[in-house]
Amino acid sequence: MACTIGYPVRVVGDAGIGKTTALRMVAAEIEAAHCEVTQHTKLLTGMYRMVLNAYGIHTESHFIDVLARQLRNRLDTTTRTVPPLFVGEYQTFSATVLRELLHFQEQSGFPLLLVGNSERLAQSTAKDANALEQIYSRIGATFKIEKPTDADFRSIAVEYNVEGKEAYSAIANYGLRTSLRAACHLLETCVIATTQGVGSIRLSHIETTLMGMRSSRDALKLLSPVT
């Protein structure tokens, strides 16, 4: 949608439900520029350098005016087609920095997708409250990702070649008790634990792997049904 409506699109959801993984996969599939906000990139200079790096431009400059000019030139859609920009953990930005990024998008019209853990932006000053209204008015659409269901975890288990009803139930129970990220981590570790990563994943593999990951037999309780 971000590629068609001309406005930024925002995707929000709870931590651990797979937003980052999905973001990376889709970005690779459509050859979008992809970056994730960190403590080092959440301020204005860091944001400029982060986005430039996402588009393959590595600069040594720390001057805001130089970085802004480089970014403006790279995002100029009048001279080239600009790949979409996917920004993970966008809520880590202050309202002022996000507003600057949205200003660039508004000027050039490149597709922009913002993905984060919550609806709330980091606010560094009281002045940022005034910027929030401007920010939300520039967002074209917002989508909320709901928590995965039992059926979702079972579908994921299919992709990892899980075998047996008990094994499927165990993965679904574990995911519902933890998170999508944790369930995928368990399955990926199970794959490694099988013979050279070849073969199906059975309940015994899941139980052995989980006890090894958690260093406790009590971890098996996470495979039991959620009451």
FIFIVEX-975119 format. One line per 10 residues: number of its first residue (from 1); for each residue x, y, z of N, C-alpha, C, O. Coordinates in steps of 0.1 Angstrom, whole numbers, plus 5000, padded with zeros to 4 digits. Atoms other than C-alpha are relative to their C-alpha. Example, Ala and Ser with C-alpha at 12.3 -4.5 7.8 and 13.67 -1.06 7.14 Angstrom:
1	5009/4988/5000/5123/4955/5078/5009/5012/5000/5019/5012/5007 ~ 4991/4989/5000/5137/4989/5071/4992/5011/5008/4997/5022/5009
This chain:
1	5008/4988/5000/5000/5000/5000/5009/5013/5000/5005/5023/4994 ~ 4991/4988/4999/5029/5024/5008/5005/5004/4986/5008/5015/4983 ~ 4995/4998/5014/5039/5020/4971/4989/5006/4991/4992/5011/4980 ~ 5011/4995/5009/5005/5031/4958/4993/5012/5004/4988/5020/4996 ~ 5009/4988/4996/4988/5057/4980/5008/5013/5001/5002/5023/5002 ~ 4993/4988/5000/5017/5081/4981/5003/5006/5014/5009/5016/5016 ~ 4998/4996/4987/5016/5084/5019/5007/4989/5008/5006/4978/5005 ~ 4994/5010/4992/5035/5067/5047/4990/4990/5006/4978/4994/5008 ~ 5009/5010/4994/5020/5035/5061/5007/4995/5013/5019/4993/5013 ~ 4995/5004/4987/5024/5024/5097/4994/4987/5004/4982/4984/5002
11	5004/5013/4995/5023/4989/5111/5004/4999/5015/5016/5001/5018 ~ 4997/5001/4986/5021/4984/5149/4995/4987/5006/4986/4981/5000 ~ 5004/5013/4993/5019/4954/5172/5009/4998/5012/5019/5005/5014 ~ 4993/5003/4988/5031/4939/5204/5014/4994/4997/5016/4989/4986 ~ 4986/5005/5002/5068/4929/5208/4999/4984/4999/4991/4978/5006 ~ 4999/5014/5001/5077/4894/5198/4990/4993/4990/4990/4980/4990 ~ 5010/5006/5009/5049/4888/5172/5005/4998/4986/4998/4993/4978 ~ 4994/5003/5013/5072/4886/5142/5001/5012/4991/5003/5010/4979 ~ 4999/4988/5009/5072/4922/5128/5013/5001/4994/5014/5003/4982 ~ 4987/4998/5006/5109/4924/5124/5004/4989/4990/5009/4992/4980
21	4997/5011/5009/5113/4890/5108/4992/5002/4987/4998/5000/4976 ~ 5008/4998/5012/5084/4897/5084/5005/5012/4992/5006/5012/4980 ~ 4995/4988/5007/5098/4932/5076/5013/4996/4992/5014/5001/4981 ~ 4988/5004/5008/5132/4917/5066/4997/4992/4988/5003/4993/4978 ~ 5003/5009/5011/5117/4890/5045/4993/5008/4989/4997/5006/4977 ~ 5007/4992/5011/5094/4914/5026/5010/5010/4993/5009/5011/4981 ~ 4990/4991/5005/5122/4939/5022/5009/4993/4990/5012/4999/4979 ~ 4992/5007/5009/5144/4913/5007/4993/4996/4987/4999/4996/4976 ~ 5008/5005/5012/5116/4900/4984/4998/5011/4990/4999/5008/4978 ~ 5003/4989/5009/5108/4934/4969/5012/5009/4998/5011/5020/4991
31	4987/4992/5001/5144/4948/4972/4997/5014/5005/5001/5024/4999 ~ 5002/4987/4994/5133/4976/4995/5012/5003/5009/5020/4994/5013 ~ 4989/4996/4991/5158/4996/5016/4994/4997/5014/4982/5000/5017 ~ 5004/5004/4987/5156/4984/5052/5009/5004/5011/5021/5003/5010 ~ 4992/4996/4989/5168/4998/5085/4992/4999/5013/4980/4998/5013 ~ 5007/5001/4987/5160/4995/5122/5007/5011/5009/5019/5012/5010 ~ 4996/4989/4991/5162/5024/5147/5006/4994/5012/5001/4985/5019 ~ 4993/5004/4987/5187/5019/5176/5003/5012/5008/5000/5024/5004 ~ 4996/4988/4992/5201/5041/5203/5010/5009/4993/5010/5021/4995 ~ 4990/4992/5007/5228/5052/5179/4994/5007/4988/5000/5016/4982
41	5006/4994/5012/5204/5062/5151/4987/5007/5003/4981/5011/4993 ~ 5013/4994/4997/5174/5076/5169/5000/5015/5000/4989/5022/4999 ~ 4999/4986/5001/5187/5112/5168/5001/5004/4986/5003/4996/4977 ~ 5001/4995/5013/5187/5134/5138/5012/4996/4991/5010/4991/4980 ~ 4989/5004/5008/5222/5128/5126/5001/4985/4997/5004/4981/4986 ~ 5001/5015/5002/5219/5091/5132/4990/4996/4990/4992/4986/4983 ~ 5011/5004/5009/5186/5090/5113/5005/5002/4986/5003/4994/4977 ~ 4995/4997/5013/5202/5106/5083/5010/4989/4995/5009/4984/4984 ~ 4990/5010/5004/5232/5082/5083/4993/4986/4998/4997/4979/4989 ~ 5007/5013/5001/5209/5052/5089/4993/4998/4987/4994/4988/4980
51	5007/5001/5013/5187/5059/5059/5009/5000/4988/5007/4993/4979 ~ 4990/5000/5011/5216/5067/5037/5007/4987/4999/5009/4982/4987 ~ 4994/5014/5000/5232/5034/5047/4991/4990/4994/4995/4981/4987 ~ 5010/5010/5005/5200/5016/5039/4999/5001/4985/4996/4990/4979 ~ 5000/4998/5014/5202/5030/5004/5014/4998/4994/5016/5001/4982 ~ 4986/5004/5005/5239/5019/5001/5009/5012/4999/5020/5011/4992 ~ 4991/4989/5000/5254/5053/5007/5007/5001/5013/5000/5004/5024 ~ 4993/4999/4988/5281/5053/5033/5008/5013/5001/5017/5015/4992 ~ 4994/4987/4998/5292/5087/5045/5007/5001/5013/5003/4996/5023 ~ 4992/4997/4988/5318/5099/5070/4996/5013/5006/5000/5016/5017
61	5003/4986/4995/5302/5133/5074/4991/4999/5013/4983/4990/5014 ~ 5008/4998/4988/5287/5143/5108/4992/5013/5000/4986/5016/5009 ~ 5007/4987/5001/5273/5176/5096/4986/4998/4995/4984/4992/4984 ~ 5015/5002/5003/5235/5178/5095/4997/5005/4986/4989/4998/4979 ~ 5004/4995/5013/5233/5200/5065/5006/4992/4988/4999/4991/4978 ~ 4995/5008/5011/5256/5178/5044/4992/4987/4999/4989/4982/4988 ~ 5008/5013/5001/5237/5146/5054/4986/5002/4995/4981/4994/4987 ~ 5013/4997/5005/5204/5163/5047/5000/5001/4985/4991/4997/4978 ~ 4999/4998/5014/5215/5173/5013/5002/4987/4993/4996/4984/4982 ~ 4998/5013/5006/5228/5138/5005/4987/4992/5000/4984/4985/4990
71	5013/5007/4999/5195/5123/5017/4990/5005/4990/4983/4998/4984 ~ 5009/4994/5009/5175/5147/4997/5002/4996/4986/4993/4994/4978 ~ 4996/5004/5013/5194/5139/4966/4997/4986/4997/4992/4982/4986 ~ 5003/5014/5002/5190/5102/4971/4986/4997/4999/4982/4987/4992 ~ 5014/5003/5000/5153/5103/4977/4992/5008/4989/4980/5008/4990 ~ 5006/4992/5011/5146/5126/4947/4994/4990/4990/5001/4984/4982 ~ 5007/5009/5010/5120/5106/4927/4998/5007/4986/4993/5000/4977 ~ 5002/4994/5013/5120/5131/4899/5011/4996/4990/5010/4997/4978 ~ 4989/5004/5009/5153/5117/4885/5002/4985/5000/5010/4980/4992 ~ 4998/5015/4999/5151/5080/4895/4988/4994/5007/4980/5001/5014
81	5010/5007/4992/5128/5054/4909/5007/4996/5013/5017/4990/5014 ~ 4995/5002/4986/5134/5052/4947/4994/4988/5006/4981/4988/5007 ~ 5006/5012/4994/5129/5018/4963/4994/5004/5013/4997/5014/5019 ~ 5007/4997/4987/5106/5017/4993/5010/5000/5012/5020/4992/5011 ~ 4992/5000/4988/5121/5024/5027/4992/4994/5011/4981/4999/5015 ~ 5007/5006/4988/5111/5001/5056/5008/5004/5012/5020/5001/5013 ~ 4994/4995/4988/5119/5015/5090/4994/4992/5012/4983/4994/5016 ~ 5005/5007/4988/5117/4991/5120/5003/5007/5013/5012/5016/5013 ~ 4999/4994/4987/5113/5002/5156/4999/5015/4999/5006/5023/5006 ~ 5001/4986/5002/5102/5036/5144/4996/5008/5013/4999/5020/5014
91	5005/4993/4988/5087/5044/5178/5011/5005/5009/5009/5013/5018 ~ 4989/4996/4992/5122/5048/5192/5004/5015/4996/5011/5021/5004 ~ 4997/4986/5004/5125/5081/5172/4993/5010/5010/4982/5006/5015 ~ 5007/4989/4994/5116/5113/5190/4990/5005/4989/4992/5003/4977 ~ 5010/4995/5010/5086/5130/5174/5007/5010/4990/5003/5010/4979 ~ 4993/4991/5009/5109/5157/5160/5008/4994/4989/5007/4998/4978 ~ 4992/5007/5010/5132/5133/5142/4990/4992/4990/4993/4993/4978 ~ 5009/5006/5009/5103/5113/5128/4993/5010/4991/4990/5007/4979 ~ 5006/4989/5008/5087/5145/5116/5009/5004/4989/5004/5007/4978 ~ 4990/4996/5010/5119/5153/5097/5000/4989/4989/5000/4992/4977
101	5000/5011/5010/5118/5118/5080/4987/5001/4992/4988/5000/4980 ~ 5012/4999/5007/5082/5123/5071/5000/5013/4991/4993/5013/4980 ~ 4999/4988/5009/5090/5158/5057/5008/4996/4987/5004/5001/4976 ~ 4993/5005/5012/5115/5141/5033/4991/4992/4991/4991/4994/4979 ~ 5010/5009/5008/5088/5116/5023/4990/5009/4993/4987/5007/4981 ~ 5010/4991/5006/5063/5144/5017/5006/5008/4988/4999/5010/4978 ~ 4994/4992/5011/5087/5163/4995/5003/4991/4988/5001/4996/4976 ~ 4996/5008/5012/5099/5134/4973/4990/4989/4996/4989/4985/4985 ~ 5010/5010/5003/5070/5109/4976/5005/4985/4999/4998/4977/4994 ~ 4996/5014/5000/5091/5077/4981/4992/4992/5009/4987/4997/5019
111	5008/5008/4991/5072/5048/4996/5007/4997/5013/5019/4994/5014 ~ 4995/5001/4986/5077/5046/5034/4991/4992/5008/4979/4994/5010 ~ 5007/5008/4990/5067/5019/5058/5006/5001/5013/5018/4998/5015 ~ 4996/4999/4987/5070/5024/5095/4995/4989/5008/4983/4986/5008 ~ 5005/5012/4992/5069/4994/5118/5005/5001/5014/5017/5004/5016 ~ 4996/4998/4986/5070/4995/5156/4992/4992/5010/4982/4985/5006 ~ 5006/5008/4989/5060/4979/5189/4988/5006/5006/4980/4999/5013 ~ 5011/4994/4993/5035/5004/5201/4995/5013/4992/5001/5017/4982 ~ 5005/4987/5006/5014/5035/5192/5007/5012/5004/5006/5022/4998 ~ 4995/4988/4994/5034/5058/5213/5015/5002/4996/5023/4993/4996
121	4987/4997/5003/5065/5076/5202/5008/5005/5012/5002/5009/5022 ~ 4992/4994/4990/5094/5085/5224/4999/5015/5000/5000/5021/4989 ~ 5001/4986/4999/5091/5120/5236/5011/5006/5008/5012/5003/5020 ~ 4989/4995/4992/5122/5139/5246/4997/5014/5006/5003/5017/5016 ~ 5004/4987/4994/5106/5173/5253/4985/5002/4999/4978/4995/4991 ~ 5014/4997/5000/5072/5188/5259/4996/5005/4987/4984/5004/4983 ~ 5003/4994/5014/5074/5205/5225/4996/4989/4991/4989/4992/4981 ~ 5003/5011/5009/5072/5171/5209/4985/4997/4999/4980/4992/4989 ~ 5015/5003/5000/5035/5169/5218/4993/5007/4989/4984/5002/4983 ~ 5005/4992/5011/5028/5196/5192/5003/4993/4987/4995/4994/4977
131	4996/5006/5012/5046/5176/5166/4992/4987/4997/4991/4983/4986 ~ 5008/5012/5002/5025/5145/5171/4989/5002/4991/4986/4993/4983 ~ 5011/4998/5009/4995/5160/5155/5004/5001/4985/4997/4995/4976 ~ 4995/4999/5014/5015/5169/5124/5005/4986/4995/5003/4983/4983 ~ 4995/5014/5004/5030/5133/5124/4988/4992/4995/4988/4986/4984 ~ 5011/5009/5003/4997/5115/5125/4992/5004/4988/4985/4996/4981 ~ 5007/4995/5011/4982/5137/5099/5007/4996/4987/5001/4997/4976 ~ 4992/5004/5011/5009/5126/5075/5000/4985/4997/5005/4980/4987 ~ 5001/5014/5001/5003/5089/5080/4988/4996/4991/4977/5000/4995 ~ 5011/5003/5008/4982/5075/5052/4991/4989/5005/4979/4989/5003
141	5008/5011/4995/4971/5043/5069/5008/4993/5011/5020/4993/5011 ~ 4994/5007/4989/4978/5024/5101/4993/4986/5001/4981/4984/5001 ~ 5005/5014/4998/4975/4986/5106/5005/4994/5013/5017/4996/5016 ~ 4996/5007/4987/4975/4967/5139/5001/4985/4998/4992/4979/4993 ~ 4998/5015/5001/4990/4932/5139/4995/4994/5013/5001/4997/5024 ~ 5005/5007/4988/4971/4910/5163/5010/4989/5004/5018/4984/4996 ~ 4992/5011/4995/4987/4883/5184/4997/4987/4992/4986/4985/4988 ~ 5003/5012/5007/4992/4850/5166/4991/4990/5007/4990/4990/5019 ~ 5010/5010/4995/4966/4823/5171/5006/4986/5000/5017/4984/4995 ~ 4996/5014/5000/4969/4786/5177/5002/4995/4985/5011/4988/4982
151	4999/5004/5014/4962/4781/5139/5013/5006/4994/5019/4999/4985 ~ 4989/4994/5006/4990/4805/5131/5013/4992/5003/5021/4990/4995 ~ 4988/5007/4996/5016/4786/5151/5000/4986/4993/5011/4981/4990 ~ 5001/5013/5007/5004/4753/5135/5005/5001/4986/5011/4993/4980 ~ 4996/4998/5014/5009/4768/5101/5015/5002/4999/5021/4997/4989 ~ 4985/4998/5000/5044/4779/5110/5007/4986/5002/5017/4984/4995 ~ 4994/5013/4997/5051/4744/5123/5001/4991/4987/5010/4984/4985 ~ 5000/5007/5013/5042/4730/5088/5013/5004/4992/5019/4995/4986 ~ 4988/4995/5007/5070/4752/5073/5013/4994/5005/5022/4992/4998 ~ 4988/5006/4994/5095/4736/5097/5000/4985/5000/5008/4979/5006
161	5001/5014/5002/5084/4701/5088/4998/4993/5014/5005/4982/5016 ~ 5003/5006/4988/5070/4693/5122/4991/4988/4997/4983/4988/4988 ~ 5008/5012/5003/5055/4658/5124/4993/4995/5013/4999/4994/5024 ~ 5007/5006/4989/5028/4644/5146/4991/5010/5007/4994/5022/5009 ~ 5010/4991/4994/4997/4659/5163/5005/5006/5013/5003/5018/5016 ~ 4995/4995/4987/5014/4661/5197/5011/5011/4998/5012/5020/5006 ~ 4990/4990/5003/5043/4680/5182/4994/5013/4996/4999/5024/5000 ~ 5007/4988/5004/5020/4705/5165/4994/5007/5012/4995/5019/5014 ~ 5007/4994/4988/5001/4710/5198/5011/5007/5009/5009/5017/5015 ~ 4989/4995/4991/5034/4715/5217/5005/5013/4995/5007/5023/5003
171	4995/4987/5006/5046/4742/5193/4990/5011/5002/4993/5022/5005 ~ 5011/4990/4998/5012/4760/5194/5000/5004/5014/4998/5016/5017 ~ 5000/4996/4986/5012/4759/5232/5011/5008/5004/5010/5018/5011 ~ 4988/4992/4997/5047/4771/5234/4999/5014/4995/5003/5024/5002 ~ 5002/4987/5006/5040/4800/5211/4990/5009/5007/4993/5020/5009 ~ 5010/4993/4993/5009/4810/5229/5005/5005/5014/5001/5015/5019 ~ 4995/4997/4987/5028/4810/5262/5012/5010/4999/5014/5017/5009 ~ 4988/4991/5001/5058/4829/5249/4997/5011/4989/4991/5021/4991 ~ 5001/4990/5011/5059/4847/5215/5003/4993/4987/5008/4982/4987 ~ 4997/5006/5013/5062/4841/5178/5015/4999/4998/5020/4989/4992
181	4985/5000/5001/5099/4850/5180/5005/4988/5007/5014/4981/5002 ~ 4995/5012/4992/5104/4824/5207/4997/4987/4994/5005/4978/4994 ~ 5004/5013/5007/5085/4797/5188/5009/4998/4988/5013/4986/4986 ~ 4992/5002/5012/5105/4803/5156/5015/4996/5005/5021/4988/4998 ~ 4986/5003/4994/5138/4803/5177/5000/4985/5004/5010/4978/5001 ~ 5000/5014/4996/5128/4769/5192/5000/4991/4987/5007/4981/4987 ~ 5001/5008/5012/5119/4755/5158/5013/5000/4992/5018/4990/4987 ~ 4987/4999/5007/5151/4768/5142/5011/4991/5007/5020/4985/5000 ~ 4991/5008/4992/5171/4752/5170/4998/4985/4998/5007/4977/4998 ~ 5004/5014/5002/5152/4719/5165/5006/4995/4987/5010/4984/4985
191	4995/5004/5014/5162/4719/5128/5015/4997/5001/5019/4987/4995 ~ 4985/5002/4998/5199/4722/5138/5002/4987/5008/5012/4980/5005 ~ 4998/5012/4991/5194/4694/5164/4997/4987/4992/5002/4977/4996 ~ 5002/5012/5008/5181/4670/5138/5012/4996/4992/5022/5004/4991 ~ 4988/5005/5007/5205/4650/5117/5004/5009/4988/4998/5009/4978 ~ 4995/4991/5010/5224/4677/5098/4988/5009/4994/4989/5012/4983 ~ 5010/4991/5005/5192/4697/5096/4990/4993/4990/4982/5000/4984 ~ 5008/5007/5010/5175/4670/5075/4990/4991/5008/4994/4984/5018 ~ 5010/5009/4993/5143/4652/5086/4989/5008/5007/4990/5020/5008 ~ 5011/4993/4994/5111/4660/5104/5003/5002/5015/5012/4996/5021
201	4999/4997/4985/5108/4675/5139/4989/4994/5007/4977/4997/5005 ~ 5010/5007/4992/5090/4653/5163/5000/5006/5014/5008/5014/5018 ~ 5001/4995/4986/5079/4659/5199/5012/4998/5008/5016/5007/5016 ~ 4988/5002/4992/5110/4643/5213/5011/5010/4997/5018/5014/5006 ~ 4990/4990/5004/5132/4667/5193/4996/5014/5007/5005/5020/5013 ~ 5005/4987/4993/5111/4697/5207/5003/5000/5015/5008/5009/5020 ~ 4998/5001/4985/5113/4685/5243/5015/5001/5003/5019/5008/5012 ~ 4986/5001/4997/5150/4677/5242/5007/5014/4997/5015/5019/5005 ~ 4994/4987/5004/5159/4710/5224/4996/5011/5010/5004/5019/5014 ~ 5005/4990/4991/5137/4731/5248/5007/4999/5013/5011/5009/5019
211	4993/5001/4987/5153/4716/5279/5015/5004/4999/5020/5010/5009 ~ 4987/4995/5002/5187/4723/5264/5001/5015/5000/5011/5021/5005 ~ 5000/4985/5001/5178/4759/5256/4998/5006/5014/5004/5017/5017 ~ 5003/4994/4987/5164/4765/5291/5007/4994/5012/5006/4999/5023 ~ 4992/5007/4989/5187/4742/5311/4991/4996/5011/4996/4996/5023 ~ 5009/5004/4989/5157/4729/5330/4989/4991/4994/4984/4994/4983 ~ 5011/5009/5004/5132/4701/5327/4987/5007/5002/4977/5004/4996 ~ 5012/4993/4997/5106/4725/5341/4995/5008/4987/4984/5012/4986 ~ 5004/4993/5012/5107/4742/5307/4989/4993/4992/4982/4999/4984 ~ 5010/5008/5007/5085/4714/5294/4986/5004/5003/4977/5002/4995
221	5013/4994/4996/5056/4731/5312/4995/5010/4989/4983/5012/4988 ~ 5004/4991/5010/5057/4756/5284/4993/4994/4988/4987/5001/4979 ~ 5006/5008/5011/5046/4729/5260/4985/4996/5003/4979/4990/4994 ~ 5013/5005/4996/5014/4722/5279/4989/5010/4996/4992/5022/4993 ~ 5011/4991/5005/4980/4737/5269/4998/5012/5009/5000/5011/5021 ~ 5003/4988/4993/4972/4772/5279/4986/5000/5006/4976/4998/4998 ~ 5013/5001/4994/4943/4772/5304/4994/5014/5002/4983/5015/5007
